[in-house]
């Protein structure tokens, strides 16, 4: 109990320190209390996997309320990159330069995404990468990183499988690939490498795993 209280106290101090450094007072809503039983599943499509050089070209986000994905209110944004999109990148996400030419400037896309998220915790698969790409846009704007709690779907799945395999040491090499995860959980698949589709699928996995691993509300 004591380490948990210390952890929560440290997180609260960190959030307060970030809030004081916030450059744009209009973003103070990010530090409000999150609505209970609400999360936002997010995904970004990018020009590549280099966190320092590549850029976001689309963002998908869907709110989760209890066990429901609010797909009718989902957010889907195209983002205009500063450089040409490579042929390899187009083959992955099927977004051509002409498709994103009229997309939003990265800063406008970030403002829209932040208003959509609010203070809700973030959910995603390989969420660390998406957050890193988003913070490349956010940090020059706000001076602080994203303050929301982050929940990694693959980590929840690993915990679930580890408990299932307890006592079977030889079976603990757990396959965390997204296709494997979705198939094992019996969840429907959508076309991958589409930001909104991937956000919806990660959200579905989160809702199911939240109950399977007993994640606190």
trRosetta pair geometry for C-beta under 8 A, 3 or more apart (Angstrom, degrees):
i j d omega theta_ij theta_ji phi_ij phi_ji
1 4 5.8 -64 -155 38 32 112
1 5 6.3 30 153 -18 69 107
2 5 5.7 -55 -147 37 33 110
2 6 6.3 33 156 -19 67 106
3 6 5.5 -55 -146 39 33 112
3 7 6.2 37 154 -23 66 104
4 7 5.6 -51 -148 34 31 113
4 8 6.5 29 154 -16 64 104
5 8 5.8 -53 -147 37 32 109
5 9 6.2 34 153 -20 65 107
6 9 5.6 -55 -148 37 31 113
6 10 6.3 32 154 -20 65 105
7 10 5.8 -54 -149 35 31 110
7 11 6.4 30 154 -18 65 105
8 11 5.7 -53 -148 36 33 111
8 12 6.3 34 153 -20 65 105
9 12 5.7 -55 -150 35 31 112
9 13 6.5 31 153 -17 65 105
10 13 5.7 -55 -149 37 32 111
10 14 6.2 34 153 -21 66 106
11 14 5.6 -54 -148 36 32 113
11 15 6.3 33 154 -20 66 104
12 15 5.8 -52 -147 35 31 110
12 16 6.4 30 154 -18 64 106
13 16 5.7 -56 -149 37 31 110
13 17 6.3 33 153 -20 65 105
14 17 5.7 -54 -149 35 31 112
14 18 6.4 30 153 -17 65 106
15 18 5.7 -55 -149 38 32 111
15 19 6.2 36 153 -24 66 105
15 31 6.0 144 172 -136 105 101
15 147 5.5 90 -125 -163 89 125
16 19 5.6 -49 -145 32 32 114
16 20 6.6 32 155 -19 63 103
17 20 6.0 -56 -154 33 30 110
17 21 6.7 18 152 -11 63 110
18 21 5.8 -67 -152 42 34 105
18 22 6.8 60 148 -54 66 86
18 31 7.5 177 90 -88 100 123
18 144 4.4 107 -165 -152 96 137
18 145 7.2 -77 -130 46 136 70
18 147 5.6 170 98 -89 153 116
19 22 5.6 -24 -159 -15 37 120
19 28 6.9 66 -153 -135 99 78
19 31 4.6 40 -94 -85 120 168
19 144 7.9 38 -66 -88 26 174
19 147 7.7 33 -61 -85 79 161
21 143 5.4 -133 146 124 94 117
21 144 5.4 130 90 -69 106 109
22 25 6.9 113 113 -89 114 41
22 27 5.9 -149 -168 77 126 106
22 28 6.5 145 99 -84 162 68
22 31 7.8 -113 -46 -22 147 131
22 142 5.9 -32 -146 -176 73 93
22 143 6.5 160 -133 63 25 106
22 144 5.6 -48 -89 2 66 135
23 141 7.2 -169 65 140 126 42
23 142 5.5 -177 36 -158 95 32
23 143 4.2 114 -27 -4 108 122
23 144 7.8 -176 -2 -5 80 87
24 27 4.7 66 90 1 102 109
24 141 6.7 -21 -17 154 136 83
24 142 5.5 -74 22 -110 105 74
25 28 5.6 -5 -171 -32 58 113
27 30 5.4 1 165 -6 84 117
27 114 6.5 -29 -131 157 102 150
27 142 5.6 -50 56 -118 166 123
28 31 6.0 -58 -173 35 58 106
28 32 7.7 77 134 -41 71 89
29 32 5.4 -27 -160 -4 54 120
29 118 6.1 -71 142 -141 110 74
29 119 6.8 -123 151 -41 67 95
30 114 6.5 -47 -78 -167 113 109
30 117 7.9 29 -117 97 87 106
30 118 7.2 -176 -103 -179 48 35
30 119 5.9 137 -166 -88 33 71
30 146 7.8 -125 -166 -150 136 59
30 147 5.5 114 143 39 110 117
30 148 7.2 -95 -168 -50 93 86
31 119 6.8 -147 -17 -106 1 116
31 147 6.1 3 -88 88 76 163
32 118 7.2 -50 58 177 113 96
32 119 4.7 -131 68 -35 73 146
33 119 6.4 128 110 106 13 156
34 38 6.4 -153 164 70 97 96
34 118 7.2 130 -122 113 70 103
34 119 4.3 -139 -79 112 69 95
34 120 4.9 117 -146 -100 113 42
34 121 6.2 18 -126 -22 171 73
34 148 7.6 89 -79 -134 128 93
34 149 7.7 -74 -22 19 153 110
35 38 4.2 26 83 21 104 138
35 118 7.6 42 -6 100 99 146
35 119 7.8 131 -6 67 63 95
35 120 6.6 -21 36 -86 87 96
36 217 6.9 36 -173 147 91 113
37 65 6.5 60 123 -166 93 55
37 66 5.0 18 164 -75 125 60
37 217 5.7 -23 -84 -167 79 113
38 63 6.4 -16 -164 -172 100 102
38 64 6.6 154 -154 83 49 61
38 65 5.4 -7 -103 -103 85 67
38 120 5.0 -80 119 -119 96 120
39 63 7.4 150 82 -160 42 55
39 64 4.4 -8 60 55 90 113
39 120 5.6 157 -132 169 25 109
39 121 5.0 -39 -121 73 88 90
39 122 7.3 143 -171 -109 88 9
39 123 5.0 56 154 -24 129 119
39 151 7.0 -37 -145 28 140 136
39 203 7.8 169 96 -129 110 91
39 206 7.0 -114 96 137 154 150
40 61 5.5 6 177 -172 109 108
40 62 7.1 163 -155 79 65 33
40 63 5.5 -36 -100 -101 77 58
40 64 7.0 -170 -84 12 25 81
40 116 7.0 120 -133 127 146 90
40 117 4.8 -118 32 -122 165 77
40 118 8.0 142 -33 39 135 77
40 120 4.8 104 -14 96 97 128
40 121 7.4 175 27 86 71 42
40 122 5.9 -33 73 -110 88 58
40 123 6.7 180 88 22 35 86
41 61 6.8 163 84 -150 50 55
41 62 5.3 -11 57 58 99 86
41 64 6.1 72 -19 -31 99 114
41 69 7.5 -30 21 -124 132 109
41 122 7.8 113 -109 -169 26 57
41 123 4.3 -44 -95 80 71 107
41 124 6.2 139 -159 -78 66 63
41 199 4.7 139 120 -177 94 79
41 200 7.1 132 94 -83 139 21
41 202 4.9 167 -164 90 121 100
41 203 3.5 -120 -10 -69 159 94
41 206 6.4 -162 -87 10 117 141
42 59 7.1 -22 -163 -169 99 91
42 60 6.9 155 -154 87 50 56
42 61 4.6 -9 -102 -101 80 89
42 113 7.6 65 -125 -161 131 119
42 117 7.6 -15 -61 -88 130 118
42 122 5.9 -35 14 -154 118 103
42 123 7.3 134 12 66 68 55
42 124 5.3 -45 64 -74 70 123
42 127 7.6 87 67 -129 94 92
42 130 6.0 166 113 146 104 148
42 199 5.6 -20 -137 -117 16 116
43 59 7.5 160 85 -155 48 48
43 60 4.9 -4 58 58 93 101
43 61 7.7 -177 23 -73 59 53
43 124 6.2 157 -77 -137 66 110
43 125 7.5 4 -97 44 107 84
43 130 6.3 -108 -137 -100 35 147
43 195 4.7 -179 97 -158 95 65
43 196 7.4 -161 55 -66 113 16
43 198 3.9 149 -148 94 173 111
43 199 4.2 -139 6 -59 102 79
43 202 6.5 149 -58 5 112 137
44 56 4.9 -61 -169 -127 124 109
44 58 7.0 159 -157 85 54 52
44 59 5.4 -17 -104 -103 78 71
44 60 7.8 -171 -78 23 34 68
44 130 4.6 148 15 -134 106 92
44 133 5.5 -151 93 82 159 140
44 134 6.8 -165 -51 -54 148 92
44 195 6.1 9 -122 -123 21 119
45 56 7.3 101 75 -157 47 65
45 57 5.6 -57 101 65 93 88
45 58 4.3 16 43 51 111 99
45 59 7.9 -136 23 -63 71 33
45 92 8.0 171 -155 113 105 105
45 93 4.4 108 -165 -126 135 151
45 95 6.7 117 119 5 144 139
45 193 6.5 84 -112 -174 116 67
45 194 7.4 -32 -54 -135 136 22
45 195 4.8 -106 -14 -59 96 98
46 49 7.1 122 84 -79 129 40
46 54 5.0 76 159 140 116 122
46 55 6.4 172 -154 89 84 29
46 56 5.4 -52 -98 -98 81 45
46 57 6.4 138 -124 8 26 84
46 89 7.9 -94 114 -141 51 120
46 133 5.9 -113 -85 -125 136 156
47 54 4.5 -162 68 -156 87 92
47 55 5.1 33 5 47 119 74
47 57 6.1 101 -54 -31 76 118
47 81 5.9 73 -49 -110 131 160
47 83 7.3 77 -153 75 174 100
47 85 5.6 -134 -122 -122 101 75
47 86 6.8 103 -177 12 94 89
47 89 5.0 -21 -157 -123 55 160
48 53 7.2 -12 69 90 127 97
48 54 3.8 -147 57 -93 84 138
48 86 7.2 42 -60 25 110 128
48 88 7.9 48 -96 93 95 114
48 89 6.1 -79 -60 -85 71 114
49 54 6.6 67 16 8 13 157
49 129 7.3 -40 -147 -150 81 138
50 53 4.3 1 110 43 131 98
50 54 4.7 127 58 -13 78 100
51 54 7.2 -31 -81 43 15 94
51 129 7.0 -130 -85 -144 106 73
51 132 4.9 -31 -142 133 129 132
51 133 6.5 -121 -135 -72 75 71
51 136 7.4 177 174 -50 77 131
54 133 7.6 -45 94 -116 93 115
55 79 7.6 -142 151 115 99 119
55 81 4.2 131 90 -127 141 103
55 82 6.5 161 -73 21 163 81
55 83 7.0 146 4 34 134 92
55 106 7.5 -97 -165 -82 108 132
55 133 7.8 127 -154 -160 27 108
56 59 6.4 25 174 -59 130 93
56 79 5.0 23 112 67 91 155
56 81 7.7 178 72 -85 39 90
56 106 6.7 114 57 -121 108 103
56 109 7.4 -159 105 106 129 151
56 133 5.3 123 -60 153 102 122
56 134 7.2 55 -56 -80 150 59
56 137 7.2 -53 20 -32 130 133
57 78 6.9 -16 164 -159 67 69
57 79 5.4 -152 -144 64 24 87
57 81 5.5 -38 -88 -39 91 111
57 85 6.8 42 -89 -96 155 127
57 89 8.0 104 1 161 149 129
57 93 7.1 140 74 96 125 154
57 95 5.6 164 131 101 133 149
57 100 5.1 -60 -163 -102 102 156
57 103 7.2 -164 -165 -33 65 176
58 76 7.4 -6 -174 -172 104 75
58 77 6.5 166 -154 89 58 56
58 78 5.4 -27 -101 -109 85 53
58 79 6.2 -164 -74 13 30 87
58 93 7.1 179 26 172 126 140
58 95 6.3 -176 -27 -67 126 161
58 100 7.5 -115 -57 -99 86 114
58 103 7.8 -109 -85 -126 68 141
58 194 7.9 -51 111 -161 149 51
58 195 4.4 -156 120 -12 102 137
59 75 7.1 -20 115 123 98 105
59 76 7.5 173 88 -148 58 34
59 77 4.5 2 53 55 98 105
59 79 6.5 65 -13 -31 97 120
59 109 6.1 137 10 175 136 118
59 113 5.8 -59 147 -85 156 129
59 195 5.6 -169 -170 170 9 154
60 74 7.1 -1 -168 171 84 116
60 75 6.9 156 -156 90 38 67
60 76 5.4 4 -109 -107 78 74
60 77 7.8 -166 -71 26 40 67
60 194 7.2 70 -45 138 150 66
60 195 3.3 162 -11 128 102 84
60 196 3.3 -161 -134 -73 129 47
60 197 7.1 -58 -160 18 176 42
60 198 6.5 126 59 53 138 81
60 199 4.0 -154 114 -1 103 129
60 200 7.6 -64 151 -19 131 79
61 74 6.7 169 88 -164 49 74
61 75 4.3 1 57 56 97 111
61 113 6.3 129 -18 -139 150 88
61 116 5.6 113 95 119 142 140
61 117 6.9 -83 -168 -69 152 86
61 196 7.8 -59 15 -110 30 72
61 199 5.7 -130 -99 -155 25 159
62 69 5.4 24 144 -169 131 100
62 70 6.4 176 -177 64 83 66
62 71 5.9 -9 -139 -97 132 57
62 73 7.8 117 -144 80 69 70
62 74 4.3 -27 -97 -112 87 100
62 75 7.4 -161 -70 25 44 70
62 196 7.2 93 -45 -156 106 79
62 199 5.2 143 6 128 96 113
62 200 5.5 61 -1 -86 156 68
62 203 5.4 -70 79 -37 118 159
63 69 7.6 146 85 -156 46 52
63 70 4.5 -5 71 39 96 123
63 73 6.4 -20 28 90 115 116
63 74 7.8 -154 11 -96 69 55
63 116 7.6 -137 -54 171 101 88
63 120 7.1 43 -130 91 90 178
64 67 8.0 -18 -175 -138 97 14
64 68 7.0 158 -157 82 58 45
64 69 5.7 -30 -102 -98 75 62
64 70 7.3 -158 -86 3 23 84
64 123 6.8 14 6 16 139 148
64 203 5.3 -174 -69 -156 118 110
64 206 6.8 -85 -74 89 170 128
64 207 6.5 -157 -151 -71 131 101
65 68 5.2 -20 67 65 82 99
65 70 6.0 54 1 -42 108 113
67 207 5.2 103 -147 -162 67 119
69 200 6.2 93 173 -142 154 79
69 203 4.9 102 -105 127 122 137
69 204 6.7 -46 -36 -68 143 71
69 207 7.2 -101 -46 -37 93 141
70 73 4.5 -18 143 42 111 109
70 74 7.1 167 104 -58 70 66
71 74 5.2 -10 -154 -33 47 119
71 200 6.3 39 -104 -115 110 121
74 196 5.9 90 149 -148 138 115
74 199 7.5 143 -153 93 119 130
74 200 7.3 -30 -108 -71 149 102
75 112 7.0 164 -157 142 131 104
75 113 6.7 148 133 -108 153 64
75 116 4.7 -16 -47 -127 152 165
75 196 7.9 -165 86 -102 43 102
76 195 6.8 144 -136 82 78 107
76 196 4.5 -29 -96 -59 109 132
77 103 7.4 94 163 -160 74 99
77 104 5.9 -36 -173 18 111 131
77 109 4.9 140 149 -138 146 102
77 112 6.3 139 -84 86 144 138
77 113 7.0 -94 10 -61 150 96
78 95 7.5 174 -130 -147 105 135
78 99 6.9 -135 -138 143 142 82
78 100 5.2 -156 178 -119 110 72
78 102 7.5 49 95 83 135 65
78 103 3.5 -115 123 -109 91 107
78 104 6.7 135 83 8 60 78
79 100 6.7 -9 75 -156 40 116
79 103 4.9 116 -180 151 1 135
79 104 5.7 -43 -110 64 58 82
79 105 7.8 6 -154 147 76 10
79 106 5.7 59 -167 -94 119 64
79 109 4.7 -28 -98 -44 105 166
80 100 5.6 158 -105 154 51 89
80 101 6.7 51 -121 -155 104 20
80 102 7.4 -137 -78 100 116 6
80 103 4.0 174 -51 71 70 94
80 104 6.5 -161 -1 74 91 26
80 105 6.2 -33 47 -89 112 41
80 106 7.5 -112 60 -39 67 68
81 84 8.0 -152 96 -35 121 3
81 85 6.6 118 41 -66 145 87
81 100 6.5 37 4 125 86 143
84 97 6.2 -32 -143 -89 71 132
85 89 5.1 -117 -176 84 89 131
85 90 5.8 104 130 -58 116 90
85 95 7.0 -117 -151 102 169 84
85 96 6.9 -175 68 -155 138 34
85 97 5.3 -169 24 -69 105 77
85 100 7.2 102 -39 33 137 134
86 89 4.6 99 59 4 81 102
86 90 7.1 -143 98 -6 45 85
87 90 5.6 -52 -149 34 36 114
87 91 6.6 40 153 -23 65 102
88 91 5.8 -53 -154 30 32 113
88 92 7.0 29 150 -19 62 104
89 92 5.8 -58 -157 31 36 110
89 93 6.7 -20 168 25 72 102
89 95 8.0 -49 137 63 94 86
90 93 7.2 -82 -137 58 25 71
90 94 6.6 60 179 -112 62 23
90 95 6.7 -127 -123 67 66 44
90 96 5.6 41 -129 -92 123 64
91 94 7.6 18 -155 -70 15 59
92 193 5.3 -145 159 -148 74 148
93 193 4.7 -137 -99 164 62 103
93 194 7.2 136 -154 -83 80 45
94 193 7.2 110 6 113 91 115
94 194 7.9 -25 48 -79 113 87
95 99 4.7 -129 -159 84 72 141
95 100 5.7 59 163 -39 116 109
96 99 4.8 106 53 -2 67 103
96 100 7.6 -168 90 6 38 85
97 100 6.5 -73 -149 48 32 90
97 101 6.0 56 153 -58 69 97
98 101 5.5 -29 -141 -6 32 123
99 103 8.0 38 126 -47 61 109
100 103 4.3 -20 -165 -16 69 132
103 109 7.6 4 161 -65 99 128
104 108 4.5 -126 -177 87 111 111
104 109 4.2 140 93 -59 129 88
104 112 7.2 -68 -150 8 173 136
105 108 4.7 83 59 10 85 105
105 109 7.0 -156 87 -7 41 87
106 109 5.6 -58 -147 38 32 113
106 110 6.3 34 155 -22 67 105
106 137 4.7 -136 157 -121 116 129
107 110 5.6 -51 -149 34 31 113
107 111 6.6 34 152 -20 63 102
107 137 6.5 -167 -83 -176 52 105
107 141 5.9 149 -132 -86 99 131
108 111 5.7 -49 -149 33 35 112
108 112 6.5 33 153 -16 65 104
109 112 5.8 -57 -151 38 32 110
109 113 6.2 31 153 -19 66 108
109 137 7.7 -39 74 173 99 166
110 113 5.6 -55 -145 38 32 111
110 114 6.2 31 158 -19 67 106
110 134 6.9 137 -116 -162 99 84
110 137 4.8 -166 -63 124 139 128
110 138 5.8 -179 -161 -78 140 76
110 141 6.6 167 99 12 149 163
111 114 5.9 -55 -145 36 28 109
111 115 6.5 27 157 -17 63 106
112 115 5.9 -56 -150 36 30 109
112 116 6.4 30 152 -20 64 109
113 116 5.6 -59 -151 36 32 113
113 117 6.2 24 156 -15 69 108
113 134 7.4 -113 106 -138 156 125
114 117 5.8 -55 -140 40 32 106
114 118 7.8 109 166 -61 56 25
114 138 7.9 121 -67 -111 126 116
115 118 7.3 21 -174 -62 30 67
117 120 5.6 -134 -178 49 66 95
117 122 7.0 -9 -144 -83 130 91
117 148 6.6 -84 160 -53 127 155
119 147 7.9 -34 -134 90 76 107
119 148 6.6 167 -169 -100 42 92
120 148 6.6 12 88 -138 40 132
121 148 5.6 159 -121 172 35 100
121 149 3.9 -34 -116 73 103 100
121 150 7.0 -168 -169 -73 85 20
121 151 5.9 55 151 -13 123 108
122 127 6.4 140 127 -159 110 132
122 131 7.1 121 107 -82 160 111
122 146 7.2 23 -23 148 146 141
122 148 4.9 100 -18 107 96 130
122 149 7.1 -177 25 89 69 50
122 150 5.0 -16 67 -111 103 68
122 151 6.9 -180 91 24 51 73
123 127 7.3 -117 166 -87 23 138
123 151 4.9 -20 -104 70 72 106
123 153 6.6 70 179 -56 88 95
123 202 6.1 165 132 135 94 106
123 203 6.2 101 97 -98 136 64
123 206 4.7 -8 -165 -80 142 162
124 127 3.5 125 71 -91 109 94
124 130 5.7 -83 158 35 164 145
124 131 8.0 174 45 -36 146 91
124 150 7.8 -42 30 -161 98 92
124 151 7.8 126 20 78 55 64
124 152 7.1 -34 74 -116 65 52
124 153 6.5 -114 116 -7 21 105
124 199 7.3 -41 -110 -118 88 70
124 202 5.3 18 -137 162 41 160
125 152 7.5 90 -118 -165 34 67
125 153 4.6 -46 -80 50 77 124
125 154 5.9 93 -142 -35 78 94
125 178 5.6 74 168 -101 157 113
125 181 7.8 -179 -119 60 133 158
125 198 7.1 -112 45 177 115 99
125 201 7.8 -30 -5 100 138 96
125 202 4.5 -141 -15 -105 96 116
125 205 7.3 50 -64 55 115 148
126 129 5.0 -5 154 21 99 117
126 130 6.9 108 108 -16 77 94
126 152 7.9 70 -65 -144 14 100
126 154 7.1 49 -51 -9 57 133
127 130 5.6 -60 -151 41 43 109
127 131 5.9 41 155 -20 76 108
127 150 5.6 167 128 -173 142 112
127 151 7.5 102 -19 75 166 38
127 152 5.1 -135 23 -99 117 75
127 153 7.6 122 -32 4 109 80
128 131 5.9 -57 -146 39 28 110
128 132 6.3 31 155 -22 63 107
128 150 7.9 94 -77 157 61 151
128 152 7.2 0 -30 -94 88 124
129 132 5.7 -56 -150 34 30 112
129 133 6.5 26 155 -16 65 106
130 133 5.9 -57 -151 37 31 109
130 134 6.3 29 153 -16 66 108
131 134 5.6 -56 -145 40 32 111
131 135 6.1 30 157 -20 67 108
131 145 8.0 49 168 -176 105 108
131 146 5.9 -112 -151 36 101 139
131 150 6.6 -31 -62 -108 152 143
132 135 5.9 -56 -144 37 27 109
132 136 7.0 40 153 -29 59 96
133 136 5.9 -43 -159 17 34 115
133 137 7.8 23 148 -6 58 98
134 137 6.1 -62 -168 38 42 105
134 138 5.9 30 145 -17 76 116
134 146 6.5 32 104 -44 124 132
135 138 5.0 -57 -130 46 43 111
135 139 5.5 51 170 -34 77 101
135 145 5.1 -5 -128 -132 130 84
135 146 6.1 -106 -80 -10 98 93
136 139 6.8 -35 -130 21 18 109
137 140 7.4 -75 -175 37 30 97
137 141 6.8 12 148 -8 66 122
138 141 5.6 -77 -155 45 37 110
138 142 5.4 -23 175 23 82 116
138 144 7.7 -58 142 80 108 53
138 145 6.9 92 97 -137 129 38
138 146 6.4 82 67 -55 173 79
139 142 6.9 -74 -120 55 20 77
139 143 6.8 61 -168 -109 56 14
139 144 7.3 -162 -119 56 63 14
139 145 6.7 -5 -83 -81 94 60
144 147 7.0 6 140 -52 122 99
151 155 7.9 -134 -177 58 56 115
151 156 7.1 29 172 -42 97 122
151 206 6.6 86 114 -132 127 123
151 215 7.7 57 -141 -155 135 151
152 155 4.1 70 86 6 108 112
152 156 7.0 177 94 -10 58 81
153 156 5.7 -53 -153 35 37 112
153 157 6.3 35 151 -18 68 106
153 181 7.3 95 138 166 108 157
153 202 5.1 -138 -30 -156 154 88
153 205 5.0 64 -161 102 131 125
153 206 5.5 -89 -100 -69 100 82
153 209 6.8 136 -151 28 74 153
154 157 5.5 -52 -146 38 35 113
154 158 6.3 42 152 -24 66 102
154 176 4.7 61 -159 -172 113 118
154 178 8.0 -73 -80 -81 103 69
154 181 7.0 -100 -107 -76 69 151
155 158 5.5 -47 -146 32 33 114
155 159 6.6 35 153 -19 63 102
156 159 5.8 -54 -153 34 32 111
156 160 6.4 34 150 -20 65 106
156 205 7.8 143 77 141 126 95
156 206 6.9 101 36 -121 162 61
156 209 4.1 94 137 146 127 140
156 210 7.3 -31 -153 -68 149 49
156 213 5.6 -141 -161 8 85 151
156 215 6.9 -31 -122 -59 120 131
157 160 5.5 -53 -149 35 34 115
157 161 6.3 26 157 -13 68 107
157 174 7.8 166 126 161 89 129
157 176 6.5 136 89 -129 124 80
157 181 5.0 -46 -124 -129 163 114
157 184 7.9 103 -157 74 117 131
157 185 7.7 -87 -115 -51 109 121
157 205 7.1 -29 -63 176 115 121
157 209 6.0 -78 -71 -107 63 143
158 161 6.1 -59 -144 41 29 104
158 162 6.0 33 156 -25 65 109
158 174 5.6 132 -127 98 74 153
158 176 6.2 -13 -69 -93 98 116
159 162 5.7 -54 -143 34 27 114
159 163 6.6 27 158 -17 62 104
159 213 5.1 59 103 -126 122 137
160 163 6.2 -61 -158 34 27 107
160 164 6.6 26 149 -19 63 108
160 209 5.9 -105 -42 -139 141 94
160 212 5.0 27 -119 123 125 125
160 213 5.2 -95 -72 -65 84 100
161 164 5.3 -53 -149 36 38 116
161 165 6.1 18 159 -7 70 112
161 174 4.7 127 101 -129 144 128
161 184 7.9 4 -84 149 113 158
162 165 6.2 -67 -143 46 26 99
162 166 7.0 58 150 -61 60 80
162 172 6.9 47 -121 -140 74 96
162 174 6.8 -63 -62 -50 73 147
163 166 5.8 -17 -158 -26 36 114
163 213 7.5 159 2 -115 143 78
165 168 4.7 -95 -170 60 77 107
165 171 4.8 -142 -146 96 125 108
165 172 5.5 166 118 -87 141 68
165 174 7.5 -151 7 -77 149 101
168 171 4.3 0 129 28 115 117
168 172 7.2 160 97 -46 73 79
169 172 6.0 -40 -161 -7 40 120
175 180 4.4 -80 120 156 116 172
176 180 7.2 137 138 68 3 125
176 181 6.7 23 -162 -57 46 114
177 180 4.4 85 66 8 90 109
177 181 6.8 -160 91 -11 44 87
178 181 5.5 -54 -147 35 33 114
178 182 6.3 28 159 -16 67 106
178 192 7.4 125 98 -119 139 130
178 201 7.5 69 179 124 117 133
179 182 6.1 -58 -146 38 28 106
179 183 6.2 24 158 -15 64 112
179 189 7.5 22 -126 -109 73 137
180 183 5.9 -61 -146 40 27 108
180 184 6.0 24 160 -18 65 112
181 184 6.0 -61 -145 37 23 108
181 185 6.3 9 161 -7 62 113
181 205 6.1 28 142 -131 117 141
182 185 6.1 -66 -146 45 27 103
182 187 4.8 -95 -158 67 76 103
182 188 7.9 -64 -179 82 115 18
182 189 5.6 98 136 -82 149 90
182 201 6.3 -28 -98 -173 131 116
182 204 8.0 53 -126 89 94 119
182 205 6.5 -83 -91 -77 70 115
183 186 7.6 31 178 -72 32 34
183 189 7.9 -2 -66 -52 73 120
185 205 6.1 131 43 -124 168 79
185 208 5.3 118 -172 102 126 153
185 209 7.3 -61 -110 -57 140 86
187 201 7.1 125 129 -153 128 79
187 204 5.0 138 -159 130 134 126
187 205 6.1 -115 5 -77 169 70
187 208 6.6 -133 -69 -8 121 151
188 201 8.0 -123 90 -110 65 89
188 204 7.3 -84 47 -179 78 172
189 192 7.6 -35 -175 -49 102 90
189 201 6.8 29 -131 -114 50 133
190 194 7.2 -86 129 55 112 120
190 197 3.8 -144 112 -158 130 110
190 198 7.8 -131 75 -57 112 39
190 200 6.4 44 5 75 150 122
190 201 5.8 -141 27 -54 101 112
191 194 5.4 53 97 -2 97 126
191 197 5.5 -63 67 -147 67 175
192 197 6.8 -142 -103 109 25 126
192 198 6.4 66 -147 -80 63 96
192 201 8.0 -36 -99 13 75 159
193 198 7.1 63 -66 -50 16 125
194 197 3.9 58 75 17 107 117
194 198 6.4 167 73 -15 52 86
195 198 6.0 -61 -146 39 25 107
195 199 6.3 25 156 -20 63 108
196 199 5.6 -53 -146 36 33 112
196 200 6.3 34 155 -19 66 104
197 200 5.8 -56 -150 36 30 110
197 201 6.4 25 155 -16 65 107
198 201 5.8 -53 -144 38 33 109
198 202 6.2 32 156 -17 66 106
199 202 5.9 -55 -146 39 29 109
199 203 6.3 34 152 -22 63 108
200 203 5.5 -56 -150 35 30 115
200 204 6.5 33 153 -21 65 102
201 204 5.7 -48 -148 32 34 112
201 205 6.5 34 153 -17 64 104
202 205 5.7 -54 -150 38 33 112
202 206 6.3 39 151 -23 65 105
203 206 5.6 -51 -147 33 32 114
203 207 6.5 34 155 -21 65 102
204 207 5.9 -52 -150 31 31 111
204 208 6.7 21 156 -10 63 107
205 208 6.1 -62 -152 41 31 105
205 209 5.9 20 158 -11 69 116
206 209 5.9 -63 -137 46 26 104
206 210 5.9 41 160 -37 65 104
207 210 5.9 -46 -148 19 24 118
207 211 7.6 12 156 -7 54 101
208 211 6.5 -67 -168 37 34 101
208 212 6.3 25 147 -17 71 115
209 212 5.2 -59 -139 42 41 112
209 213 5.8 12 170 1 77 109
209 215 7.4 52 121 -16 77 127
210 213 7.0 -69 -141 48 17 89
210 215 4.4 -78 -146 43 68 122
211 214 7.4 27 -169 -74 30 39
211 215 7.9 -58 -46 27 24 86
